[in-house]
Amino acid sequence: MMKRSVITLSSLIVTYALLGSVVFTGVSLSSKLLGRWRVVKVFEADISRVFPPMTIDLDRSGRVTGRSHCGVFIGSWSSVNNQVRFQGMVPSGCNCGEFRNVERRFIQAMGSTQGTRMEKEGLILMDHGKPVALLVPQRT
């Protein structure tokens, strides 16, 4: 066992020396995103206290199901090159004043997402390097 560990470690050192870096592949971004997320910020506006909270569910088939005070909104998502993309988002269609505006701004943020960043606080949706929304994982 010790001999195998030494050989493996030696191989990693030689690979690093030859290539300049070693990349360890881990869990794909799409696997990390599956499940329910609560929306806490949209374009710097803190909506963490909105009740009921706005959430989105991302499933394995690429479907997005969002829930807001207004109702249910839907669309699709994909993960390519470790970046998430949202397409075909359809708002709930309600006329709840300010709640409708929050939902529409979030859908706008999802549509403008050019990249993502996973941080301690949650998943940050980015547009040209600027954060447009913050999502935190929820237990389902």
N, C-alpha and C positions, 0 to 999 in steps of 0.2 A: 504494500500500500504506500509506504513512504517513497519507494523508488518511483512509482507512478506519479506521485505528487511532484517530485523533483523534476521528472521529465516534462510534465505538463507546465510547470512554472518556467522551466528552461525554454520551452517552446514559445510561451508567451513573451518572454524577454527577447528572444531572437526575432519574433514577429514584430515587436515594438521597435526594435533597433532597425529592422529592414524597412518597415512601412511608415515609421514615424508616429503611429498611434494604433491603438487597439480599440475596436468598436465592439461592444457587447450588445447584442440585440436582446430586447426584453419584450414586454407585453406591448402589443400594438396600440396605437392611439385609439382606434375604434373600439377595442375591448375595454379600454379605460372609460370610455364615454357611455357605455350601455347603462341604462337605468334612468332614474328620475333625478332631475336637477331643479333647484329652486333659484329663481332669478332674484338677485339682490341689488344689482345696479344696472342702469341703462343710461348710456351717455352721461356718466357721472351723477345721475340722479339716484339717490338711495331709495329703493322701493322695498327694502327688507321688512318694513312694518305694514305693507299693504295686506289686507286680509279679505278673502283668503289669498294666500301667497300665489304668485304666478309660478308655474312649474312647466317643465318640458320633460317628456319621456322619449328616449332614443332607443329604438329596438333594433334587433339584429337584421331585420329586413330592410332597414334604411328609412323607416317611417318616423316622423316627428309628430307627437301629439302634445299640444300645449294646452294648459288650462289657466284661465285668468278669471278675474271677477266677472268678465263679460260672457264667458263660455269657453268653447273648445276651438282651437285653431290647429291646422294641420299642415304638413309639408313633408319633405324628404331631406335626408342628410346622407353624406358620404365622407369617407376619410381617404384622402389620396396624398401620398408623400408626407404622411404624418401631419396633415392639415385637415381640418374639418370644413365642410361646405354645406350650406343650407340652400335648398332650391324649392321653388313652387309653393311658398308659404301662402296659405289662405287664411285671412283673419276670421274671427268668430262671427263678425257681421252685426254685433250689437251696437246700440247707441247709448252707452253708459257714460257719456261725457268724458271726464278725466280718465276713467279706467280704460275707455276705448283708446284714448291717446297714448297711454302707457303701453298697452298691447301693441298698437301700431308702431310705436317707436322701437319696441323690442324686436318686432318682425323686421323693421328696417335695419336694426343692428345685426340681426342674423344674416340678412341678405348682403350686407356690406363686409361680412367677415372675410378677411384675407389670410388670417392665421390665428393660431391659438397658443396660449401659454398656460401650462399647468403650474400653479404655485400653491403654497401652503394654504392660502385663503380659498382657493378653488380654481375653476377654469375661467380664464379670461379670453373673451373673444376680441380679436384685434383687427383693425382696419388701417393699413399702411403704418403699422407700428404704434398706433394709438388704441388704448382700450375702449371698447364700445359697450361691453356688458360683462358682468361678473356673475357666474353661476356657482352654486355650492351643491355638493352631492346630498341627496336625500335617501333615507332608507325607505324601501317600498314594502 
